[in-house]
Amino acid sequence: MIEEVLIVDDFLSSSYYKEVETIMLSNEFPWYFQDNITGIETNNPRAGFNHHFIKDGAPSSEHTRFLLPLLLQIQDLSGASTILRARGDMVVRTGEKAEYPAHIDIYEEPHMSAVFYIGDSDGDTIIYEETQNDRVTLPRCPPDTLTEMERTTFKPNRLVLFRGEHWHTGAPPLHSARRVIINSNYLMEEA
């Protein structure tokens, strides 16, 4: 099992990655608008787009079968038993340097979280030392109240895998038109 954070460059074979990138960055890929991409109540919500591949443990997209090898490879690396959720997220350039409020994807079960970068972009992923068991400001958690544990720069075909109990966030692109990731969560069986 991963201790805290694992970063893997060139996670997929180059031909499979290129096909994932081509499909998800095409003008035909179905993205769905969200008024608040983070799902966290805040005075300054950030709009974005998503596409669910697996929701509540079940396939929910015509593209799920194509992405299943990627998701299963992450599941195997994490040592998890089940894929709980997988979705594509896309945010667009805001013109200002920002970080979204920190969050935890799933509170109910011990899990691993993964961020997989698609295309050329910018916008870091930040993982904090604090976990869901620490006392922090809820329902939103301003990044400046947390201790940064790992900051990962966007790089195509890079996987960031970490223990899901950690507060984390991302940043919208400052220089690129869009930031596209696949965010997924995996159930860890308690020992």
C-alpha positions as CSV (number, residue, x, y, z in Angstrom):
1,M,0.0,0.0,0.0
2,I,1.1,3.6,-0.7
3,E,2.5,5.3,2.4
4,E,1.3,8.9,1.6
5,V,2.0,10.0,-2.0
6,L,3.3,8.3,-5.1
7,I,4.0,10.2,-8.3
8,V,4.5,8.1,-11.5
9,D,5.6,9.7,-14.8
10,D,4.7,8.1,-18.1
11,F,2.2,6.0,-16.3
12,L,0.5,4.6,-19.5
13,S,2.2,3.3,-22.6
14,S,2.7,6.1,-25.1
15,S,0.1,4.8,-27.6
16,Y,-2.6,4.2,-25.1
17,Y,-2.0,7.6,-23.4
18,K,-2.1,9.4,-26.8
19,E,-5.5,7.8,-27.6
20,V,-6.9,8.8,-24.1
21,E,-5.6,12.3,-24.7
22,T,-7.1,12.5,-28.3
23,I,-10.5,11.3,-27.1
24,M,-10.8,13.5,-24.0
25,L,-9.5,16.7,-25.6
26,S,-11.6,16.3,-28.8
27,N,-14.4,18.7,-29.5
28,E,-16.8,15.7,-29.5
29,F,-16.1,14.6,-26.0
30,P,-19.2,15.2,-23.8
31,W,-18.3,17.6,-20.9
32,Y,-21.1,18.6,-18.5
33,F,-21.1,22.1,-16.9
34,Q,-21.0,22.4,-13.1
35,D,-21.6,25.7,-11.4
36,N,-19.2,24.6,-8.6
37,I,-16.7,22.0,-9.7
38,T,-15.3,21.4,-6.2
39,G,-18.7,20.6,-4.7
40,I,-17.7,22.7,-1.6
41,E,-19.9,25.5,-0.4
42,T,-18.0,28.7,-0.7
43,N,-18.5,32.4,-1.4
44,N,-16.4,32.1,-4.5
45,P,-17.5,28.9,-6.3
46,R,-15.4,27.8,-9.3
47,A,-17.3,26.6,-12.4
48,G,-16.0,23.8,-14.5
49,F,-16.9,20.7,-16.4
50,N,-16.9,17.0,-15.6
51,H,-17.7,13.6,-17.1
52,H,-18.4,10.6,-14.8
53,F,-17.0,7.3,-15.9
54,I,-17.8,5.3,-12.7
55,K,-20.3,6.6,-10.2
56,D,-21.2,4.8,-7.0
57,G,-19.0,1.8,-8.2
58,A,-20.9,1.3,-11.5
59,P,-20.0,2.3,-15.1
60,S,-21.8,5.5,-16.1
61,S,-20.4,6.5,-19.5
62,E,-20.0,5.1,-23.0
63,H,-16.3,5.8,-22.5
64,T,-15.9,3.7,-19.3
65,R,-14.8,0.5,-21.1
66,F,-12.1,2.4,-23.0
67,L,-10.7,3.9,-19.8
68,L,-11.1,0.7,-17.7
69,P,-7.5,-0.5,-18.3
70,L,-6.2,2.9,-16.9
71,L,-8.4,2.7,-13.9
72,L,-7.6,-1.0,-13.2
73,Q,-3.9,-0.2,-13.5
74,I,-4.3,2.5,-10.8
75,Q,-6.3,0.1,-8.7
76,D,-3.6,-2.6,-8.9
77,L,-0.9,0.0,-8.0
78,S,-2.9,1.2,-5.0
79,G,-3.6,-2.3,-3.7
80,A,-7.3,-1.3,-3.5
81,S,-10.2,-3.8,-3.9
82,T,-12.7,-1.6,-5.8
83,I,-13.1,1.4,-8.0
84,L,-15.5,3.7,-6.2
85,R,-15.6,6.7,-8.5
86,A,-13.9,8.0,-11.6
87,R,-14.5,11.2,-13.5
88,G,-12.9,13.6,-15.9
89,D,-12.6,17.2,-14.7
90,M,-11.9,20.2,-16.8
91,V,-11.4,23.7,-15.6
92,V,-10.5,26.7,-17.8
93,R,-8.1,29.5,-17.5
94,T,-9.3,32.2,-15.0
95,G,-6.6,34.7,-15.6
96,E,-5.7,34.8,-12.0
97,K,-3.5,32.7,-9.8
98,A,-5.7,30.7,-7.4
99,E,-6.2,27.5,-5.6
100,Y,-9.6,25.9,-5.0
101,P,-10.7,25.2,-1.4
102,A,-9.2,22.0,0.0
103,H,-11.4,19.0,0.2
104,I,-11.6,15.2,0.7
105,D,-13.3,13.2,-2.0
106,I,-15.0,10.6,0.2
107,Y,-15.4,10.6,3.9
108,E,-17.2,7.3,4.6
109,E,-14.6,4.8,3.6
110,P,-10.8,4.4,3.7
111,H,-9.7,5.0,0.2
112,M,-6.9,6.0,-2.2
113,S,-7.3,9.0,-4.5
114,A,-5.7,9.5,-7.8
115,V,-5.2,12.4,-10.2
116,F,-4.1,11.6,-13.8
117,Y,-3.0,14.5,-16.0
118,I,-4.1,14.7,-19.6
119,G,-2.7,17.1,-22.2
120,D,-0.4,20.0,-21.9
121,S,-1.4,22.4,-19.1
122,D,-0.5,24.0,-15.8
123,G,-2.2,24.0,-12.5
124,D,-0.7,22.2,-9.5
125,T,-2.2,19.5,-7.3
126,I,-1.5,20.2,-3.6
127,I,-1.8,17.5,-0.9
128,Y,-1.8,18.6,2.7
129,E,-0.5,16.9,5.8
130,E,-3.8,17.3,7.6
131,T,-6.3,14.5,7.2
132,Q,-10.1,14.2,7.7
133,N,-9.4,13.4,11.4
134,D,-7.7,16.7,12.0
135,R,-9.8,19.7,13.1
136,V,-10.1,22.1,10.3
137,T,-12.5,24.7,9.1
138,L,-15.6,23.1,7.6
139,P,-17.4,23.0,5.2
140,R,-14.6,24.7,3.3
141,C,-11.0,24.6,4.1
142,P,-8.9,27.6,3.0
143,P,-5.5,26.3,1.7
144,D,-3.6,28.9,3.8
145,T,-4.8,27.2,7.0
146,L,-3.2,23.9,6.0
147,T,0.4,22.5,5.9
148,E,1.5,21.6,2.4
149,M,2.9,18.0,2.2
150,E,3.3,17.6,-1.6
151,R,2.8,20.0,-4.6
152,T,2.8,18.3,-8.0
153,T,3.2,20.2,-11.2
154,F,1.0,19.3,-14.1
155,K,2.7,16.9,-16.6
156,P,1.0,14.8,-19.3
157,N,0.7,11.1,-18.5
158,R,1.6,11.7,-14.8
159,L,-0.2,9.9,-12.1
160,V,-0.5,11.2,-8.5
161,L,-1.7,8.6,-6.1
162,F,-2.3,9.4,-2.4
163,R,-4.1,8.3,0.7
164,G,-7.6,9.7,0.3
165,E,-8.0,10.9,3.9
166,H,-5.6,13.8,3.2
167,W,-7.0,17.3,2.4
168,H,-6.0,18.3,-1.1
169,T,-6.8,20.7,-3.8
170,G,-5.9,21.9,-7.3
171,A,-5.2,25.1,-9.1
172,P,-6.8,26.3,-12.3
173,P,-4.5,26.9,-15.3
174,L,-2.9,30.3,-15.4
175,H,-1.3,30.0,-18.8
176,S,-3.1,27.1,-20.6
177,A,-6.6,27.3,-21.9
178,R,-7.8,24.3,-19.9
179,R,-6.7,21.8,-17.3
180,V,-7.9,18.2,-17.8
181,I,-7.5,15.4,-15.3
182,I,-9.1,12.1,-14.4
183,N,-9.8,11.9,-10.7
184,S,-10.5,8.5,-9.3
185,N,-11.0,6.9,-5.9
186,Y,-10.4,3.3,-4.8
187,L,-11.8,1.4,-1.7
188,M,-9.1,0.1,0.6
189,E,-10.0,-2.9,2.7
190,E,-9.2,-2.4,6.4
191,A,-6.5,-4.8,7.6
